[in-house]
Amino acid sequence: MHSKKWFVLILGVLFFFGSMRFSRAGEKVIKIGAIFDISGPTGDVGWQYADGVRDYFKWLDQNGGIDGVKIDLKWTDYQYKIPQAISAYKKFVKDDHVKAIIGWGTGDSEALRQKIIADKIPYISASFSQILVWTPGNWNFLPVTTYADHVRTVLKYIKDNWKQNRPPRVALIYNDSGYGRAILAPARKYAKKHGIQIVDEENVSLRALDSTSQLLRIKEKKADYAFIQETYMATATILKDAKKLGLHTIFTGNFWGT
């Protein structure tokens, strides 16, 4: 199990620095913090992620922990609000004395990056922003490739499979958050280098129930492909409206939209 390997590695580091405590019953215990979005704008995918993390640690403890070490998970629902994430981080570090944190959003993870480096807290983020890992000295760890990698991989696929004598036309659909904007600069740079036309960039909010006006502009620009940087609620709205408007655009995106 890949997730167990991650925590075994972290625990090994923590043991080395003597950060383990003992419960009254003499059990070996490590505290880990978790910042979830359960009820905020990305709660459509956040609650499932939160359930997965909590269920995993519950299962670990029911099966003896990791090499006999139990995990005391401290968590909060920050509702996708950066100030609340910063407050939760401070509480986890100063009051709860956690030794690692499972984070969530791009905006808050990026806002905490320098603090995480200064505190030397291993931070396993559900944001896959390239900013978190592309600069040296980071204590952020991503379980998958970055958002920049996602959009560039799709653009490479489009370019490699394009058969017409003109450049492919691509639209970018994003939301006005750190997560949504994370693809814009990498996509523009890659497209310019490889002869792909970015013909439109449309902002669709995470909780949008209608995207007709944005899709009409994409239709007007005759985009061959569109990359969606959303969670699944907005993605469902976009695909429903695209069908209603009769778009022939091929829609792609990352896994948060599925």
Residue, then its C-alpha position, 0 to 999 in steps of 0.5 A: m500500500h503506497s500510503k502506508k509506505w509514505f507514513v512508514l518513511i515519515l515515522g522513521v524520520l520522526f523516531f530518529f529525532g525522538s518525536m514519539r510520545f507515549s499514552r497513559a497505557g504505554e502505547k507509542v503514539i504519533k500526532i498528525g494533523a489534517i486540514f480538510d475541506i468538507s463543507g466548502p467550495t471543494g467539498d464535493v471531492g473534499w469529503q471523500y478525501a477526508d473520509g479516506v484519510r480518517d478511515y485509513f488511520k482508523w484501520l491502521d489503529q485497529n490493526g496495530g498501527i505502523d510497527g506498533v505505533k498508533i496515530d492520533l489524527k487531529w483534523t479540522d474542516y477549514q471550508y476552503k478558507i485560507p485564514q482558517a487553514i493558517s489558524a489550524y496549522k498554528k494550532f496543530v504545531k503549537d498546541d497539538h505538537v503534531k509531527a506531520i500535516i496532511g493538507w488540502g488546497t492550493g491557495d492555503s498550501e502555498a500560503l503556508r509554504q514558507k512557514i512549513i519550511a521554517d518549522k520543518i513540518p512534513y506536509i503531504s498536500a492534496s494540492f499538486s501545485q508545482i510551486l510547492v515542490w519546484t523550488p529547493g528547501n521544501w517540506n511539501f510532499l506530493p503523492v502524484t504529479t503536479y498540475a503543470d504536469h497534468v496540463r502539459t501531458v494533455l497538450k503533448y497528447i493533443k500535439d502528438n495525435w493532431k493530423q490537420n495542417r493547422p495548429p490545434r486550438v485549445a481552451l482552458i477552463y479554470n476557477d479563480s482559486g490557486y488550484g484553478r489558476a495553477i494550469l494557466a502559465p504552464a499551459r501557455k508556455y508549453a503551447k507557445k513552444h510546441g505550436i498549440q493555440i490557446v484560443d480562450e481562457e474561461n473562468v467557471s466557479l467551483r459551484a457554478l450551476d450554469s456555464t452557458s456564456q463561457l461555453l458560447r465563447i469557446k464555441e465561437k473560438k472553435a476550440d478543438y479541445a478544452f482542458i477543465q481545471e475544476t472539481y466534479m460539480a463544476t465539471a458536470t455543469i460544463l459537460k451538461d451545458a456543452k451537450k446542450l449547446g452542441l459543442h464538438t469540442i473534446f473535453t479533458g481535465n484532471f482527476w479532481g473533475t471525475 
